[in-house]
């Protein structure tokens, strides 16, 4: 390896080391973070409160930011006004954001009057036939509003065919119960508190949408799920029979530079909260990195794939996160150092020999000058060779490399003999 190549390799290694030091300069995680949730008291909020309680055990204050819903959450993430938050499936966020995991299934639930089949107040099962309806479809900026617009668009219902009220959660439920809305649309976990009054009201029914599979094909952000009979209540069973519903997958999303220790704690909390499953999913289904539509945060991906680090039982969580992060950053350095380590003996050998070989340039010049040189010039060259001989003899070389100095001194001696012969000595 030449000196130039060695210098390039060294510069690259030093650059990576400097980047590594810069990356781990903030070993301790921030003491707090802002987390975009949704309406206070809603399904997302209840989950977020559990996250807050778990992170508080490690001294991390999770500040819950109330919003209209997922669309507003995405805007806050884009503007870096929050570090992480919940997002409904299909809600678009800045391409720089990274997924920390899919968390649970949110069915798209539509409630309407439980009028008899022949009653004109009964809403058609085919969404394409919806006309002149007043629908509580979530506040502006909510995931429910985005889902309602997507559903009507998939069914090719004209934009002005119905009236969408900016009501969501408990307000939407109240509007339906009071008759202010013909239907109410929710995208929420089954545990959302505002669903219970609707399910227990005999005058309100869960609408069984027709052509759910066809709608799902037109709405790529959705999945199809089977809602088991009796999932809400067994006596009497609610719903009374199995239903096929459109649903979305709730995700946890973060800014890309979120501290790795905070990622670790959020993912750990997600495992604790969501791995048990619920009425719609088996135990161990969530959290995962499916249906996120976003690149996975590297640390979250490793954490979900490999489980807790073996160091977690003996070191603080923030130290474990940084050690694993540092290990990832050091891998390129190791790969760069391997060829350097193989080249070190040769580089050392070259460096020692160069201390002697640098004299050969002048020795060669003197050799070329001897032929035809005047006696005065020969004496001057002899004195210079004598000086070179002393310098070479004074070199401090390892014993294994002393032969290079002896060879050089022999060459100097050969030239001095030629000078002596030229002078008639």
C-alpha positions as CSV (number, residue, x, y, z in Angstrom):
1,X,0.0,0.0,0.0
2,X,1.4,3.4,-1.0
3,X,1.7,6.3,1.3
4,X,-1.1,8.1,-0.6
5,X,-3.5,5.2,-0.2
6,X,-2.6,4.9,3.5
7,X,-3.3,8.6,4.0
8,X,-6.7,8.3,2.2
9,X,-7.6,5.4,4.4
10,X,-6.5,7.1,7.5
11,X,-8.5,10.3,6.6
12,X,-11.6,8.2,6.1
13,X,-11.2,6.4,9.4
14,X,-10.6,9.6,11.3
15,X,-13.7,11.1,9.6
16,X,-15.9,8.2,10.7
17,X,-14.4,8.3,14.2
18,X,-15.2,12.0,14.4
19,X,-18.7,11.4,13.2
20,X,-19.1,8.7,15.8
21,X,-18.0,10.9,18.6
22,X,-20.4,13.6,17.3
23,X,-23.2,11.1,17.2
24,X,-22.8,9.9,20.7
25,X,-22.0,13.2,22.3
26,X,-25.5,13.3,23.8
27,X,-25.5,10.1,25.7
28,X,-28.2,11.0,28.1
29,X,-31.7,11.3,26.5
30,X,-33.9,14.4,26.9
31,X,-36.0,14.4,30.0
32,X,-39.2,15.0,28.1
33,X,-40.7,14.7,24.7
34,X,-43.9,15.9,23.0
35,X,-46.3,13.3,21.7
36,X,-49.2,14.1,19.3
37,X,-52.2,12.1,20.3
38,X,-55.8,13.1,19.3
39,X,-58.9,14.3,21.1
40,X,-58.6,14.3,24.8
41,X,-60.5,11.3,26.2
42,X,-60.6,9.4,22.9
43,X,-59.2,6.0,22.1
44,X,-55.7,7.3,21.1
45,X,-55.6,9.4,24.3
46,X,-56.3,6.4,26.5
47,X,-53.4,4.5,24.9
48,X,-51.1,7.5,25.2
49,X,-51.8,7.8,28.9
50,X,-50.5,4.3,29.3
51,X,-47.4,5.2,27.4
52,X,-46.9,8.2,29.6
53,X,-47.2,6.1,32.8
54,X,-44.6,3.6,31.5
55,X,-42.1,6.2,30.4
56,X,-42.5,8.0,33.7
57,X,-40.9,5.0,35.4
58,X,-37.6,5.9,33.6
59,X,-37.9,9.6,34.4
60,X,-39.1,10.6,30.9
61,X,-42.0,13.0,30.9
62,X,-44.3,12.3,27.9
63,X,-46.2,15.5,27.1
64,X,-49.4,14.5,25.4
65,X,-50.5,17.0,22.7
66,X,-54.2,17.1,22.1
67,X,-55.2,17.4,18.4
68,X,-58.1,17.0,16.1
69,X,-56.7,13.7,15.0
70,X,-54.2,12.0,12.7
71,X,-54.0,14.6,10.0
72,X,-53.1,17.3,12.5
73,X,-50.6,14.9,14.1
74,X,-48.9,14.5,10.7
75,X,-48.7,18.2,10.3
76,X,-47.1,18.6,13.8
77,X,-44.5,15.9,12.9
78,X,-43.7,17.6,9.6
79,X,-43.2,20.9,11.4
80,X,-41.1,19.3,14.1
81,X,-43.5,20.6,16.8
82,X,-43.7,17.1,18.3
83,X,-41.1,14.3,18.4
84,X,-43.6,11.4,17.9
85,X,-47.2,10.6,17.7
86,X,-50.0,8.2,16.6
87,X,-51.1,8.1,13.0
88,X,-54.1,6.4,11.4
89,X,-53.4,4.2,8.4
90,X,-53.4,6.1,5.2
91,X,-52.6,9.5,6.7
92,X,-49.6,10.9,4.8
93,X,-46.6,12.3,6.7
94,X,-43.3,13.8,5.6
95,X,-41.1,11.3,3.9
96,X,-38.4,11.9,6.5
97,X,-40.5,10.5,9.3
98,X,-39.8,7.0,10.4
99,X,-42.1,4.3,11.8
100,X,-41.7,2.9,15.2
101,X,-44.3,0.2,14.6
102,X,-47.8,-0.7,13.8
103,X,-49.8,-0.9,17.0
104,X,-53.4,-2.1,16.6
105,X,-56.3,-2.4,14.1
106,X,-58.9,0.4,13.9
107,X,-62.1,-0.7,12.3
108,X,-64.1,1.8,10.2
109,X,-67.4,1.8,12.1
110,X,-70.5,3.5,10.8
111,X,-73.5,3.8,13.1
112,X,-77.0,4.8,11.9
113,X,-80.6,4.6,13.0
114,X,-81.8,1.1,13.7
115,X,-84.9,1.7,11.6
116,X,-86.7,-1.3,10.0
117,X,-85.6,-2.4,6.6
118,X,-88.6,-0.7,4.9
119,X,-88.2,2.6,6.8
120,X,-87.1,5.5,4.6
121,X,-84.8,6.7,7.4
122,X,-82.7,3.6,7.1
123,X,-79.3,4.3,5.4
124,X,-78.5,2.2,2.4
125,X,-75.9,-0.5,2.9
126,X,-74.3,0.4,-0.4
127,X,-72.3,3.6,0.2
128,X,-72.7,4.5,-3.5
129,X,-76.4,5.1,-2.9
130,X,-75.8,7.7,-0.1
131,X,-77.6,10.9,-0.9
132,X,-78.9,13.8,1.2
133,X,-77.5,12.4,4.4
134,X,-76.0,14.3,7.3
135,X,-73.0,12.5,8.5
136,X,-70.9,13.2,11.6
137,X,-67.5,12.4,10.0
138,X,-64.9,13.8,12.3
139,X,-63.4,17.2,12.8
140,X,-61.2,18.9,10.3
141,X,-57.7,17.4,10.7
142,X,-58.9,14.1,12.0
143,X,-58.3,10.7,10.7
144,X,-62.0,10.0,10.7
145,X,-62.6,12.9,8.3
146,X,-59.9,11.7,6.0
147,X,-61.4,8.2,6.0
148,X,-64.9,9.5,5.3
149,X,-63.7,11.5,2.3
150,X,-61.7,8.5,1.1
151,X,-64.8,6.2,1.5
152,X,-67.1,8.4,-0.4
153,X,-64.6,9.0,-3.1
154,X,-64.0,5.2,-3.5
155,X,-67.8,4.8,-3.8
156,X,-67.9,7.6,-6.4
157,X,-70.3,9.7,-4.4
158,X,-70.4,13.3,-5.5
159,X,-68.7,15.7,-3.0
160,X,-71.9,17.8,-2.6
161,X,-74.3,14.8,-2.3
162,X,-74.2,14.7,1.5
163,X,-73.4,17.0,4.4
164,X,-70.4,16.1,6.6
165,X,-70.6,17.5,10.1
166,X,-67.2,18.4,11.7
167,X,-67.9,16.2,14.7
168,X,-65.9,13.3,16.0
169,X,-65.7,11.1,19.0
170,X,-68.2,11.7,21.8
171,X,-69.7,14.7,19.9
172,X,-70.4,12.6,16.9
173,X,-72.1,10.0,19.1
174,X,-74.2,12.6,20.7
175,X,-75.3,14.1,17.4
176,X,-76.4,10.6,16.2
177,X,-78.3,9.9,19.4
178,X,-80.0,13.3,19.3
179,X,-81.0,12.9,15.7
180,X,-78.8,15.8,14.5
181,X,-77.0,13.3,12.3
182,X,-78.2,10.5,10.1
183,X,-75.0,8.6,10.6
184,X,-71.7,8.8,12.5
185,X,-68.4,7.5,11.2
186,X,-65.5,6.5,13.4
187,X,-62.1,5.1,12.9
188,X,-61.1,4.0,16.4
189,X,-60.0,1.1,18.5
190,X,-62.9,-1.0,20.0
191,X,-62.0,0.3,23.4
192,X,-62.8,3.9,22.5
193,X,-65.1,5.1,25.3
194,X,-67.6,6.9,23.1
195,X,-68.6,3.6,21.3
196,X,-70.2,2.0,24.4
197,X,-73.3,4.3,24.5
198,X,-73.9,3.7,20.8
199,X,-73.7,-0.1,21.2
200,X,-76.1,-0.1,24.1
201,X,-78.7,2.1,22.4
202,X,-81.4,0.0,20.8
203,X,-82.3,2.8,18.4
204,X,-78.8,2.8,16.9
205,X,-77.2,0.0,14.8
206,X,-73.8,-0.7,13.4
207,X,-74.2,-0.4,9.6
208,X,-73.2,-3.5,7.6
209,X,-71.6,-2.0,4.6
210,X,-72.2,-3.8,1.3
211,X,-69.3,-4.6,-1.1
212,X,-66.7,-4.1,1.5
213,X,-64.0,-6.0,-0.5
214,X,-64.6,-3.9,-3.6
215,X,-64.3,-0.7,-1.5
216,X,-61.1,-2.0,0.1
217,X,-59.5,-2.5,-3.3
218,X,-60.2,1.1,-4.0
219,X,-58.8,2.2,-0.7
220,X,-55.2,0.9,-0.4
221,X,-54.9,2.3,3.1
222,X,-57.4,-0.2,4.4
223,X,-57.5,-3.9,5.2
224,X,-60.5,-6.2,5.6
225,X,-61.2,-7.7,8.9
226,X,-63.9,-10.1,10.3
227,X,-65.7,-8.6,13.3
228,X,-66.9,-11.6,15.4
229,X,-70.4,-11.9,16.6
230,X,-70.6,-10.8,20.3
231,X,-67.3,-9.0,20.3
232,X,-68.8,-6.0,22.0
233,X,-71.4,-7.8,24.1
234,X,-72.4,-11.5,24.5
235,X,-75.9,-11.2,26.0
236,X,-77.6,-10.2,23.8
237,X,-74.7,-10.6,21.2
238,X,-73.4,-7.4,19.7
239,X,-73.1,-7.5,16.8
240,X,-75.7,-10.3,16.4
241,X,-73.7,-11.9,13.6
242,X,-70.2,-11.8,12.1
243,X,-69.4,-8.7,10.0
244,X,-66.8,-7.9,7.4
245,X,-65.4,-4.4,8.0
246,X,-63.0,-2.0,6.5
247,X,-60.2,-1.2,8.9
248,X,-56.9,0.6,9.2
249,X,-53.7,0.0,11.1
250,X,-52.7,2.6,13.7
251,X,-49.0,3.5,13.7
252,X,-46.5,5.2,15.9
253,X,-44.3,7.6,14.0
254,X,-41.3,9.7,15.0
255,X,-39.0,12.3,13.6
256,X,-35.8,10.6,12.2
257,X,-33.4,12.1,14.7
258,X,-35.3,11.0,17.8
259,X,-32.9,10.0,20.5
260,X,-32.3,6.2,20.4
261,X,-33.0,5.9,24.1
262,X,-36.4,7.5,23.6
263,X,-37.1,5.1,20.6
264,X,-36.1,2.2,22.9
265,X,-38.6,3.3,25.6
266,X,-41.4,4.0,23.2
267,X,-41.0,0.6,21.5
268,X,-40.7,-1.1,24.8
269,X,-43.9,0.5,26.0
270,X,-45.6,-0.5,22.7
271,X,-44.6,-4.1,23.3
272,X,-46.0,-4.0,26.9
273,X,-49.3,-2.4,25.8
274,X,-50.1,-4.0,22.5
275,X,-48.6,-7.5,22.5
276,X,-51.5,-9.1,24.4
277,X,-53.8,-8.7,21.5
278,X,-57.5,-7.7,21.6
279,X,-60.8,-8.7,20.3
280,X,-59.5,-8.3,16.7
281,X,-56.0,-9.7,16.9
282,X,-54.1,-12.6,18.5
283,X,-51.5,-12.2,21.2
284,X,-48.1,-11.3,19.8
285,X,-49.5,-9.8,16.5
286,X,-48.6,-6.3,17.5
287,X,-46.4,-4.2,17.5
288,X,-44.8,-5.0,14.1
289,X,-43.5,-3.1,11.1
290,X,-46.2,-4.2,8.6
291,X,-48.6,-1.7,7.0
292,X,-46.5,1.3,8.1
293,X,-46.0,2.7,4.6
294,X,-42.9,4.4,6.1
295,X,-39.3,3.4,6.5
296,X,-38.7,1.8,9.8
297,X,-36.5,3.5,12.4
298,X,-33.3,1.3,12.5
299,X,-33.4,0.9,16.3
300,X,-37.1,0.2,16.4
301,X,-36.6,-2.5,13.7
302,X,-33.8,-4.2,15.6
303,X,-35.7,-3.9,18.9
304,X,-38.8,-5.5,17.4
305,X,-36.9,-8.2,15.6
306,X,-34.4,-9.2,18.3
307,X,-36.2,-8.3,21.5
308,X,-34.5,-6.6,24.5
309,X,-30.8,-6.4,24.5
310,X,-28.8,-8.8,26.6
311,X,-27.3,-5.8,28.3
312,X,-30.8,-4.5,29.5
313,X,-30.6,-6.4,32.8
314,X,-27.3,-4.9,33.8
315,X,-27.1,-1.4,32.3
316,X,-29.4,1.6,32.3
317,X,-31.7,1.7,29.2
318,X,-30.1,4.9,27.8
319,X,-26.6,3.3,28.0
320,X,-27.8,0.1,26.2
321,X,-29.3,2.2,23.4
322,X,-26.1,4.2,22.9
323,X,-23.9,1.1,23.0
324,X,-25.9,-0.6,20.3
325,X,-26.0,2.6,18.3
326,X,-22.2,3.0,18.7
327,X,-21.7,-0.6,17.6
328,X,-23.7,0.1,14.4
329,X,-21.6,3.2,13.7
330,X,-18.3,1.3,14.4
331,X,-18.9,-1.4,11.8
332,X,-17.7,0.7,8.9
333,X,-14.6,1.6,10.8
334,X,-13.9,-2.1,11.4
335,X,-14.2,-2.9,7.7
336,X,-11.9,-0.1,6.9
337,X,-9.4,-1.0,9.5
338,X,-9.1,-4.7,8.4
339,X,-7.1,-3.9,5.2
340,X,-5.1,-1.4,7.1
341,X,-4.2,-4.0,9.7
342,X,-3.1,-6.4,7.0
343,X,-1.0,-3.7,5.4
344,X,0.7,-2.6,8.6
345,X,3.7,-4.9,8.4
346,X,4.5,-3.8,4.9
347,X,4.0,-0.2,5.8
348,X,6.4,-0.6,8.8
349,X,9.0,-2.3,6.6
350,X,8.7,0.4,4.0
351,X,9.0,3.2,6.6
352,X,12.2,1.7,8.1
353,X,13.9,1.0,4.7
354,X,13.0,4.5,3.5
355,X,15.2,6.0,6.3
356,X,18.2,4.3,4.5
357,X,17.0,4.4,0.9
358,X,16.6,8.2,0.9
359,X,20.5,8.4,0.8
360,X,20.6,6.4,-2.4
361,X,19.4,9.3,-4.6
362,X,22.6,11.3,-3.7
363,X,24.8,8.2,-3.8
364,X,23.6,7.6,-7.4
365,X,24.3,11.2,-8.4
366,X,27.8,11.0,-7.0
367,X,28.4,7.7,-8.9
368,X,27.4,9.3,-12.1
369,X,29.6,12.4,-11.5
370,X,32.8,10.4,-10.8
371,X,33.7,9.7,-14.4
372,X,35.8,12.6,-15.8
373,X,35.7,14.6,-12.6
374,X,38.7,16.8,-11.8
375,X,41.0,15.9,-8.8
376,X,39.6,18.8,-6.8
377,X,36.0,17.7,-7.4
378,X,36.9,14.1,-6.5
379,X,38.2,15.2,-3.1
380,X,35.0,17.2,-2.5
381,X,32.9,14.2,-3.4
382,X,35.0,11.9,-1.1
383,X,34.4,14.3,1.8
384,X,30.7,14.2,1.1
385,X,30.7,10.4,0.9
386,X,32.5,10.3,4.2
387,X,29.8,12.5,5.7
388,X,27.0,10.3,4.3
389,X,28.8,7.2,5.7
390,X,28.7,8.8,9.2
391,X,25.1,9.7,8.9
392,X,24.1,6.2,7.8
393,X,26.1,4.7,10.6
394,X,24.3,6.8,13.1
395,X,20.8,5.7,12.1
396,X,18.9,4.0,14.9
397,X,17.4,1.0,13.2
398,X,15.9,-2.2,14.6
399,X,18.4,-5.1,14.6
400,X,16.5,-6.9,11.9
401,X,16.9,-3.9,9.6
402,X,20.6,-3.1,10.2
403,X,21.6,-4.9,7.1
404,X,20.1,-2.1,5.0
405,X,22.5,0.4,6.6
406,X,25.4,-2.0,6.1
407,X,24.6,-2.4,2.4
408,X,24.4,1.4,2.0
409,X,27.7,1.9,3.7
410,X,29.3,-0.8,1.4
411,X,28.1,1.1,-1.6
412,X,29.5,4.3,-0.2
413,X,32.8,2.5,0.4
414,X,32.9,1.3,-3.2
415,X,32.5,4.8,-4.5
416,X,35.3,6.1,-2.2
417,X,37.6,3.3,-3.5
418,X,36.9,4.5,-7.1
419,X,37.8,8.1,-6.0
420,X,41.0,6.8,-4.4
421,X,41.9,5.0,-7.7
422,X,41.1,8.1,-9.7
423,X,43.4,10.2,-7.5
424,X,46.2,7.5,-8.0
425,X,46.0,6.4,-4.4
